[in-house]
Amino acid sequence: MEELPAELMDVLVCPSCRTKFAWDYESNELACTSCRLTYPVRDGIPILLVDQARQD
Ligand SMILES: [Zn+2]
């Protein structure tokens, strides 16, 4: 899958620590560089739920 649009990346923050995401090009997921949680993106929709995230 492609990276999420920049407009979306600009507004999305980690629900756990409110830090903006980095795009993980290897797994195509949203990676929080602060608390190290990685959130899945399914069909272009970020799943910003802590219980769906995995710890790096
Ligand atoms: Zn975080």
N, CA, C, O and the ligand as a Tripos MOL2 file, in Angstrom:
@<TRIPOS>MOLECULE
protein
  225   223    57     0     0
PROTEIN
NO_CHARGES

@<TRIPOS>ATOM
      1 N           0.8330   -1.1980    0.0000 N.3       1 MET1
      2 CA          0.0000    0.0000    0.0000 C.3       1 MET1
      3 C           0.8670    1.2460    0.0000 C.2       1 MET1
      4 O           2.0030    1.2260    0.4730 O.2       1 MET1
      5 N           0.3260    2.3220   -0.5300 N.am      2 GLU2
      6 CA          1.0400    3.5900   -0.5700 C.3       2 GLU2
      7 C           1.0190    4.2710    0.8010 C.2       2 GLU2
      8 O           0.1840    3.9870    1.6600 O.2       2 GLU2
      9 N           1.9580    5.1610    0.9550 N.am      3 GLU3
     10 CA          1.9770    5.9940    2.1490 C.3       3 GLU3
     11 C           0.6830    6.8020    2.2360 C.2       3 GLU3
     12 O           0.0880    7.1370    1.2120 O.2       3 GLU3
     13 N           0.2550    7.1090    3.4380 N.am      4 LEU4
     14 CA         -0.9410    7.9340    3.6090 C.3       4 LEU4
     15 C          -0.6640    9.3520    3.1080 C.2       4 LEU4
     16 O           0.4840    9.7970    3.1200 O.2       4 LEU4
     17 N          -1.7170   10.0750    2.6630 N.am      5 PRO5
     18 CA         -1.5350   11.4520    2.1960 C.3       5 PRO5
     19 C          -0.9200   12.3410    3.2780 C.2       5 PRO5
     20 O          -1.1830   12.1630    4.4670 O.2       5 PRO5
     21 N          -0.1010   13.2960    2.8470 N.am      6 ALA6
     22 CA          0.5970   14.1750    3.7910 C.3       6 ALA6
     23 C          -0.3870   14.9420    4.6720 C.2       6 ALA6
     24 O          -0.1080   15.1950    5.8440 O.2       6 ALA6
     25 N          -1.5510   15.3160    4.1020 N.am      7 GLU7
     26 CA         -2.5480   16.0490    4.8910 C.3       7 GLU7
     27 C          -3.0200   15.2020    6.0680 C.2       7 GLU7
     28 O          -3.2780   15.7100    7.1600 O.2       7 GLU7
     29 N          -3.1250   13.9030    5.8200 N.am      8 LEU8
     30 CA         -3.5620   13.0020    6.8750 C.3       8 LEU8
     31 C          -2.4450   12.8020    7.8970 C.2       8 LEU8
     32 O          -2.6870   12.8050    9.1040 O.2       8 LEU8
     33 N          -1.2250   12.6300    7.4020 N.am      9 MET9
     34 CA         -0.0880   12.4500    8.3110 C.3       9 MET9
     35 C           0.0710   13.6710    9.2240 C.2       9 MET9
     36 O           0.5210   13.5560   10.3640 O.2       9 MET9
     37 N          -0.3100   14.8500    8.6950 N.am     10 ASP10
     38 CA         -0.1650   16.0910    9.4600 C.3      10 ASP10
     39 C          -1.1010   16.1610   10.6580 C.2      10 ASP10
     40 O          -0.7780   16.7930   11.6640 O.2      10 ASP10
     41 N          -2.2530   15.5210   10.5560 N.am     11 VAL11
     42 CA         -3.2410   15.6630   11.6250 C.3      11 VAL11
     43 C          -3.2970   14.4490   12.5510 C.2      11 VAL11
     44 O          -3.8130   14.5350   13.6660 O.2      11 VAL11
     45 N          -2.7680   13.3280   12.0880 N.am     12 LEU12
     46 CA         -2.8400   12.1290   12.9190 C.3      12 LEU12
     47 C          -1.8090   12.1680   14.0350 C.2      12 LEU12
     48 O          -0.6460   12.5050   13.8090 O.2      12 LEU12
     49 N          -2.2360   11.8270   15.2240 N.am     13 VAL13
     50 CA         -1.2990   11.7090   16.3500 C.3      13 VAL13
     51 C          -1.5610   10.3870   17.0520 C.2      13 VAL13
     52 O          -2.6520    9.8210   16.9810 O.2      13 VAL13
     53 N          -0.5470    9.9280   17.7160 N.am     14 CYS14
     54 CA         -0.6410    8.7000   18.4930 C.3      14 CYS14
     55 C          -1.6600    8.8910   19.6210 C.2      14 CYS14
     56 O          -1.5380    9.8390   20.3960 O.2      14 CYS14
     57 N          -2.6600    8.0130   19.7290 N.am     15 PRO15
     58 CA         -3.6510    8.1600   20.7980 C.3      15 PRO15
     59 C          -3.0660    7.9270   22.1880 C.2      15 PRO15
     60 O          -3.6730    8.2860   23.1960 O.2      15 PRO15
     61 N          -1.9020    7.3310   22.2280 N.am     16 SER16
     62 CA         -1.2900    7.0560   23.5210 C.3      16 SER16
     63 C          -0.5030    8.2510   24.0480 C.2      16 SER16
     64 O          -0.6040    8.5930   25.2260 O.2      16 SER16
     65 N           0.2920    8.8960   23.1640 N.am     17 CYS17
     66 CA          1.1750    9.9570   23.6660 C.3      17 CYS17
     67 C           1.0470   11.2650   22.8870 C.2      17 CYS17
     68 O           1.7420   12.2320   23.1990 O.2      17 CYS17
     69 N           0.1550   11.3140   21.8620 N.am     18 ARG18
     70 CA         -0.1170   12.5510   21.1110 C.3      18 ARG18
     71 C           1.0630   13.0340   20.2760 C.2      18 ARG18
     72 O           1.1730   14.2250   19.9820 O.2      18 ARG18
     73 N           1.9240   12.1350   19.9020 N.am     19 THR19
     74 CA          3.0440   12.4800   19.0250 C.3      19 THR19
     75 C           2.6500   12.1730   17.5820 C.2      19 THR19
     76 O           1.9200   11.2170   17.3220 O.2      19 THR19
     77 N           3.1400   12.9960   16.6380 N.am     20 LYS20
     78 CA          2.8850   12.7160   15.2200 C.3      20 LYS20
     79 C           3.6110   11.4490   14.7950 C.2      20 LYS20
     80 O           4.6250   11.0580   15.3730 O.2      20 LYS20
     81 N           3.0550   10.8220   13.7650 N.am     21 PHE21
     82 CA          3.5780    9.5400   13.3190 C.3      21 PHE21
     83 C           4.6620    9.6710   12.2700 C.2      21 PHE21
     84 O           4.7440   10.6650   11.5480 O.2      21 PHE21
     85 N           5.4870    8.6480   12.2040 N.am     22 ALA22
     86 CA          6.3530    8.4310   11.0570 C.3      22 ALA22
     87 C           5.7720    7.2530   10.2840 C.2      22 ALA22
     88 O           5.1650    6.3580   10.8720 O.2      22 ALA22
     89 N           5.9580    7.2560    8.9660 N.am     23 TRP23
     90 CA          5.4730    6.1360    8.1680 C.3      23 TRP23
     91 C           6.5180    5.0340    8.1560 C.2      23 TRP23
     92 O           7.6910    5.2770    7.8730 O.2      23 TRP23
     93 N           6.0810    3.8230    8.4650 N.am     24 ASP24
     94 CA          6.9860    2.6800    8.4140 C.3      24 ASP24
     95 C           6.8920    2.0590    7.0170 C.2      24 ASP24
     96 O           5.9040    1.4040    6.6840 O.2      24 ASP24
     97 N           7.9380    2.2760    6.2020 N.am     25 TYR25
     98 CA          7.9060    1.8260    4.8210 C.3      25 TYR25
     99 C           8.0610    0.3110    4.6960 C.2      25 TYR25
    100 O           7.6980   -0.2650    3.6700 O.2      25 TYR25
    101 N           8.5890   -0.3260    5.7150 N.am     26 GLU26
    102 CA          8.7550   -1.7790    5.6420 C.3      26 GLU26
    103 C           7.4400   -2.5010    5.8790 C.2      26 GLU26
    104 O           7.0950   -3.4370    5.1580 O.2      26 GLU26
    105 N           6.7070   -2.0590    6.8940 N.am     27 SER27
    106 CA          5.4650   -2.7650    7.2280 C.3      27 SER27
    107 C           4.2220   -2.0130    6.7650 C.2      27 SER27
    108 O           3.1060   -2.5150    6.8990 O.2      27 SER27
    109 N           4.4150   -0.7730    6.2020 N.am     28 ASN28
    110 CA          3.2750    0.0480    5.8020 C.3      28 ASN28
    111 C           2.3290    0.2900    6.9690 C.2      28 ASN28
    112 O           1.1250    0.0490    6.8860 O.2      28 ASN28
    113 N           2.9020    0.7640    8.0330 N.am     29 GLU29
    114 CA          2.1230    1.0660    9.2210 C.3      29 GLU29
    115 C           2.5230    2.4430    9.7420 C.2      29 GLU29
    116 O           3.4950    3.0420    9.2820 O.2      29 GLU29
    117 N           1.7560    2.9250   10.7050 N.am     30 LEU30
    118 CA          2.0680    4.1980   11.3510 C.3      30 LEU30
    119 C           2.8910    3.9140   12.5990 C.2      30 LEU30
    120 O           2.4500    3.2120   13.5100 O.2      30 LEU30
    121 N           4.0750    4.4650   12.6210 N.am     31 ALA31
    122 CA          4.9670    4.2260   13.7480 C.3      31 ALA31
    123 C           5.0810    5.4750   14.5880 C.2      31 ALA31
    124 O           5.3700    6.5570   14.0780 O.2      31 ALA31
    125 N           4.8490    5.3190   15.8890 N.am     32 CYS32
    126 CA          5.0800    6.4140   16.8230 C.3      32 CYS32
    127 C           6.5220    6.3230   17.2930 C.2      32 CYS32
    128 O           6.9390    5.3130   17.8580 O.2      32 CYS32
    129 N           7.2790    7.3890   17.0550 N.am     33 THR33
    130 CA          8.6970    7.3540   17.4180 C.3      33 THR33
    131 C           8.8960    7.6590   18.8990 C.2      33 THR33
    132 O           9.9970    7.4990   19.4260 O.2      33 THR33
    133 N           7.8420    8.0930   19.5640 N.am     34 SER34
    134 CA          7.9530    8.4480   20.9710 C.3      34 SER34
    135 C           7.7150    7.2390   21.8780 C.2      34 SER34
    136 O           8.5860    6.8700   22.6670 O.2      34 SER34
    137 N           6.5330    6.6230   21.7650 N.am     35 CYS35
    138 CA          6.2340    5.4970   22.6580 C.3      35 CYS35
    139 C           6.4520    4.1550   21.9810 C.2      35 CYS35
    140 O           6.2360    3.1080   22.5920 O.2      35 CYS35
    141 N           6.8880    4.1790   20.6930 N.am     36 ARG36
    142 CA          7.2690    2.9720   19.9570 C.3      36 ARG36
    143 C           6.1070    2.0380   19.6670 C.2      36 ARG36
    144 O           6.3220    0.8520   19.4170 O.2      36 ARG36
    145 N           4.8840    2.5440   19.6940 N.am     37 LEU37
    146 CA          3.7550    1.7310   19.2710 C.3      37 LEU37
    147 C           3.6010    1.8720   17.7620 C.2      37 LEU37
    148 O           3.8320    2.9430   17.2020 O.2      37 LEU37
    149 N           3.2080    0.7810   17.1100 N.am     38 THR38
    150 CA          2.9910    0.7970   15.6710 C.3      38 THR38
    151 C           1.5430    0.4140   15.3960 C.2      38 THR38
    152 O           1.0540   -0.6210   15.8500 O.2      38 THR38
    153 N           0.8640    1.2900   14.6300 N.am     39 TYR39
    154 CA         -0.5610    1.1050   14.3870 C.3      39 TYR39
    155 C          -0.8010    0.6160   12.9680 C.2      39 TYR39
    156 O          -0.1890    1.1240   12.0290 O.2      39 TYR39
    157 N          -1.6810   -0.3610   12.7980 N.am     40 PRO40
    158 CA         -1.9470   -0.8910   11.4580 C.3      40 PRO40
    159 C          -2.7940    0.0680   10.6220 C.2      40 PRO40
    160 O          -3.5400    0.8880   11.1580 O.2      40 PRO40
    161 N          -2.6660   -0.0500    9.3010 N.am     41 VAL41
    162 CA         -3.5090    0.6900    8.3670 C.3      41 VAL41
    163 C          -4.1960   -0.3540    7.4900 C.2      41 VAL41
    164 O          -3.5350   -1.1240    6.7940 O.2      41 VAL41
    165 N          -5.5100   -0.3690    7.5310 N.am     42 ARG42
    166 CA         -6.2550   -1.3690    6.7580 C.3      42 ARG42
    167 C          -7.1070   -0.6810    5.7040 C.2      42 ARG42
    168 O          -7.9520    0.1580    6.0190 O.2      42 ARG42
    169 N          -6.8730   -1.0520    4.4400 N.am     43 ASP43
    170 CA         -7.5940   -0.4370    3.3180 C.3      43 ASP43
    171 C          -7.4870    1.0830    3.3530 C.2      43 ASP43
    172 O          -8.4530    1.7850    3.0530 O.2      43 ASP43
    173 N          -6.3150    1.5890    3.7180 N.am     44 GLY44
    174 CA         -6.0800    3.0220    3.7290 C.3      44 GLY44
    175 C          -6.6170    3.7280    4.9640 C.2      44 GLY44
    176 O          -6.5330    4.9520    5.0690 O.2      44 GLY44
    177 N          -7.1640    2.9670    5.8950 N.am     45 ILE45
    178 CA         -7.7420    3.5710    7.0970 C.3      45 ILE45
    179 C          -6.8720    3.2200    8.3000 C.2      45 ILE45
    180 O          -6.7250    2.0500    8.6550 O.2      45 ILE45
    181 N          -6.2950    4.2590    8.9250 N.am     46 PRO46
    182 CA         -5.4620    3.9920   10.0950 C.3      46 PRO46
    183 C          -6.3090    3.5160   11.2760 C.2      46 PRO46
    184 O          -7.3430    4.1020   11.5950 O.2      46 PRO46
    185 N          -5.8550    2.4590   11.9050 N.am     47 ILE47
    186 CA         -6.5620    1.9200   13.0730 C.3      47 ILE47
    187 C          -5.8410    2.4420   14.3150 C.2      47 ILE47
    188 O          -4.8810    1.8410   14.7970 O.2      47 ILE47
    189 N          -6.3290    3.5760   14.8190 N.am     48 LEU48
    190 CA         -5.6240    4.2380   15.9210 C.3      48 LEU48
    191 C          -6.1890    3.8060   17.2690 C.2      48 LEU48
    192 O          -6.7370    4.6110   18.0220 O.2      48 LEU48
    193 N          -6.0440    2.5440   17.5470 N.am     49 LEU49
    194 CA         -6.4970    1.9800   18.8070 C.3      49 LEU49
    195 C          -5.2970    1.3360   19.4870 C.2      49 LEU49
    196 O          -4.5790    0.5270   18.9000 O.2      49 LEU49
    197 N          -5.1050    1.7230   20.7410 N.am     50 VAL50
    198 CA         -3.9290    1.2060   21.4510 C.3      50 VAL50
    199 C          -3.9600   -0.3160   21.5220 C.2      50 VAL50
    200 O          -2.9140   -0.9620   21.4640 O.2      50 VAL50
    201 N          -5.1510   -0.8920   21.6480 N.am     51 ASP51
    202 CA         -5.2050   -2.3590   21.7610 C.3      51 ASP51
    203 C          -5.0050   -3.0580   20.4190 C.2      51 ASP51
    204 O          -4.8800   -4.2810   20.3650 O.2      51 ASP51
    205 N          -4.9750   -2.2720   19.3260 N.am     52 GLN52
    206 CA         -4.6540   -2.8430   18.0090 C.3      52 GLN52
    207 C          -3.1990   -2.6110   17.6300 C.2      52 GLN52
    208 O          -2.7090   -3.1770   16.6530 O.2      52 GLN52
    209 N          -2.5220   -1.7930   18.3890 N.am     53 ALA53
    210 CA         -1.1300   -1.4490   18.0850 C.3      53 ALA53
    211 C          -0.2060   -2.5310   18.6020 C.2      53 ALA53
    212 O          -0.5230   -3.2910   19.5170 O.2      53 ALA53
    213 N           0.9730   -2.5590   17.9560 N.am     54 ARG54
    214 CA          1.9690   -3.4760   18.5170 C.3      54 ARG54
    215 C           3.1810   -2.6690   18.9690 C.2      54 ARG54
    216 O           3.4960   -1.6080   18.4300 O.2      54 ARG54
    217 N           3.8260   -3.2040   19.9530 N.am     55 GLN55
    218 CA          4.9970   -2.5410   20.5090 C.3      55 GLN55
    219 C           6.2140   -2.9290   19.6800 C.2      55 GLN55
    220 O           6.4350   -4.1100   19.4090 O.2      55 GLN55
    221 N           6.9870   -1.9540   19.2840 N.am     56 ASP56
    222 CA          8.1850   -2.2280   18.4900 C.3      56 ASP56
    223 C           9.2360   -2.9510   19.3090 C.2      56 ASP56
    224 O          10.3120   -3.2610   18.7970 O.2      56 ASP56
    225 ZN          2.9860    7.2350   20.9100 Zn       57 ZN57
@<TRIPOS>BOND
     1     1     2 1
     2     2     3 1
     3     3     4 2
     4     3     5 am
     5     5     6 1
     6     6     7 1
     7     7     8 2
     8     7     9 am
     9     9    10 1
    10    10    11 1
    11    11    12 2
    12    11    13 am
    13    13    14 1
    14    14    15 1
    15    15    16 2
    16    15    17 am
    17    17    18 1
    18    18    19 1
    19    19    20 2
    20    19    21 am
    21    21    22 1
    22    22    23 1
    23    23    24 2
    24    23    25 am
    25    25    26 1
    26    26    27 1
    27    27    28 2
    28    27    29 am
    29    29    30 1
    30    30    31 1
    31    31    32 2
    32    31    33 am
    33    33    34 1
    34    34    35 1
    35    35    36 2
    36    35    37 am
    37    37    38 1
    38    38    39 1
    39    39    40 2
    40    39    41 am
    41    41    42 1
    42    42    43 1
    43    43    44 2
    44    43    45 am
    45    45    46 1
    46    46    47 1
    47    47    48 2
    48    47    49 am
    49    49    50 1
    50    50    51 1
    51    51    52 2
    52    51    53 am
    53    53    54 1
    54    54    55 1
    55    55    56 2
    56    55    57 am
    57    57    58 1
    58    58    59 1
    59    59    60 2
    60    59    61 am
    61    61    62 1
    62    62    63 1
    63    63    64 2
    64    63    65 am
    65    65    66 1
    66    66    67 1
    67    67    68 2
    68    67    69 am
    69    69    70 1
    70    70    71 1
    71    71    72 2
    72    71    73 am
    73    73    74 1
    74    74    75 1
    75    75    76 2
    76    75    77 am
    77    77    78 1
    78    78    79 1
    79    79    80 2
    80    79    81 am
    81    81    82 1
    82    82    83 1
    83    83    84 2
    84    83    85 am
    85    85    86 1
    86    86    87 1
    87    87    88 2
    88    87    89 am
    89    89    90 1
    90    90    91 1
    91    91    92 2
    92    91    93 am
    93    93    94 1
    94    94    95 1
    95    95    96 2
    96    95    97 am
    97    97    98 1
    98    98    99 1
    99    99   100 2
   100    99   101 am
   101   101   102 1
   102   102   103 1
   103   103   104 2
   104   103   105 am
   105   105   106 1
   106   106   107 1
   107   107   108 2
   108   107   109 am
   109   109   110 1
   110   110   111 1
   111   111   112 2
   112   111   113 am
   113   113   114 1
   114   114   115 1
   115   115   116 2
   116   115   117 am
   117   117   118 1
   118   118   119 1
   119   119   120 2
   120   119   121 am
   121   121   122 1
   122   122   123 1
   123   123   124 2
   124   123   125 am
   125   125   126 1
   126   126   127 1
   127   127   128 2
   128   127   129 am
   129   129   130 1
   130   130   131 1
   131   131   132 2
   132   131   133 am
   133   133   134 1
   134   134   135 1
   135   135   136 2
   136   135   137 am
   137   137   138 1
   138   138   139 1
   139   139   140 2
   140   139   141 am
   141   141   142 1
   142   142   143 1
   143   143   144 2
   144   143   145 am
   145   145   146 1
   146   146   147 1
   147   147   148 2
   148   147   149 am
   149   149   150 1
   150   150   151 1
   151   151   152 2
   152   151   153 am
   153   153   154 1
   154   154   155 1
   155   155   156 2
   156   155   157 am
   157   157   158 1
   158   158   159 1
   159   159   160 2
   160   159   161 am
   161   161   162 1
   162   162   163 1
   163   163   164 2
   164   163   165 am
   165   165   166 1
   166   166   167 1
   167   167   168 2
   168   167   169 am
   169   169   170 1
   170   170   171 1
   171   171   172 2
   172   171   173 am
   173   173   174 1
   174   174   175 1
   175   175   176 2
   176   175   177 am
   177   177   178 1
   178   178   179 1
   179   179   180 2
   180   179   181 am
   181   181   182 1
   182   182   183 1
   183   183   184 2
   184   183   185 am
   185   185   186 1
   186   186   187 1
   187   187   188 2
   188   187   189 am
   189   189   190 1
   190   190   191 1
   191   191   192 2
   192   191   193 am
   193   193   194 1
   194   194   195 1
   195   195   196 2
   196   195   197 am
   197   197   198 1
   198   198   199 1
   199   199   200 2
   200   199   201 am
   201   201   202 1
   202   202   203 1
   203   203   204 2
   204   203   205 am
   205   205   206 1
   206   206   207 1
   207   207   208 2
   208   207   209 am
   209   209   210 1
   210   210   211 1
   211   211   212 2
   212   211   213 am
   213   213   214 1
   214   214   215 1
   215   215   216 2
   216   215   217 am
   217   217   218 1
   218   218   219 1
   219   219   220 2
   220   219   221 am
   221   221   222 1
   222   222   223 1
   223   223   224 2
@<TRIPOS>SUBSTRUCTURE
     1 MET1         2 RESIDUE 1 A MET
     2 GLU2         6 RESIDUE 1 A GLU
     3 GLU3        10 RESIDUE 1 A GLU
     4 LEU4        14 RESIDUE 1 A LEU
     5 PRO5        18 RESIDUE 1 A PRO
     6 ALA6        22 RESIDUE 1 A ALA
     7 GLU7        26 RESIDUE 1 A GLU
     8 LEU8        30 RESIDUE 1 A LEU
     9 MET9        34 RESIDUE 1 A MET
    10 ASP10       38 RESIDUE 1 A ASP
    11 VAL11       42 RESIDUE 1 A VAL
    12 LEU12       46 RESIDUE 1 A LEU
    13 VAL13       50 RESIDUE 1 A VAL
    14 CYS14       54 RESIDUE 1 A CYS
    15 PRO15       58 RESIDUE 1 A PRO
    16 SER16       62 RESIDUE 1 A SER
    17 CYS17       66 RESIDUE 1 A CYS
    18 ARG18       70 RESIDUE 1 A ARG
    19 THR19       74 RESIDUE 1 A THR
    20 LYS20       78 RESIDUE 1 A LYS
    21 PHE21       82 RESIDUE 1 A PHE
    22 ALA22       86 RESIDUE 1 A ALA
    23 TRP23       90 RESIDUE 1 A TRP
    24 ASP24       94 RESIDUE 1 A ASP
    25 TYR25       98 RESIDUE 1 A TYR
    26 GLU26      102 RESIDUE 1 A GLU
    27 SER27      106 RESIDUE 1 A SER
    28 ASN28      110 RESIDUE 1 A ASN
    29 GLU29      114 RESIDUE 1 A GLU
    30 LEU30      118 RESIDUE 1 A LEU
    31 ALA31      122 RESIDUE 1 A ALA
    32 CYS32      126 RESIDUE 1 A CYS
    33 THR33      130 RESIDUE 1 A THR
    34 SER34      134 RESIDUE 1 A SER
    35 CYS35      138 RESIDUE 1 A CYS
    36 ARG36      142 RESIDUE 1 A ARG
    37 LEU37      146 RESIDUE 1 A LEU
    38 THR38      150 RESIDUE 1 A THR
    39 TYR39      154 RESIDUE 1 A TYR
    40 PRO40      158 RESIDUE 1 A PRO
    41 VAL41      162 RESIDUE 1 A VAL
    42 ARG42      166 RESIDUE 1 A ARG
    43 ASP43      170 RESIDUE 1 A ASP
    44 GLY44      174 RESIDUE 1 A GLY
    45 ILE45      178 RESIDUE 1 A ILE
    46 PRO46      182 RESIDUE 1 A PRO
    47 ILE47      186 RESIDUE 1 A ILE
    48 LEU48      190 RESIDUE 1 A LEU
    49 LEU49      194 RESIDUE 1 A LEU
    50 VAL50      198 RESIDUE 1 A VAL
    51 ASP51      202 RESIDUE 1 A ASP
    52 GLN52      206 RESIDUE 1 A GLN
    53 ALA53      210 RESIDUE 1 A ALA
    54 ARG54      214 RESIDUE 1 A ARG
    55 GLN55      218 RESIDUE 1 A GLN
    56 ASP56      222 RESIDUE 1 A ASP
    57 ZN57       225 GROUP 0 **** ****
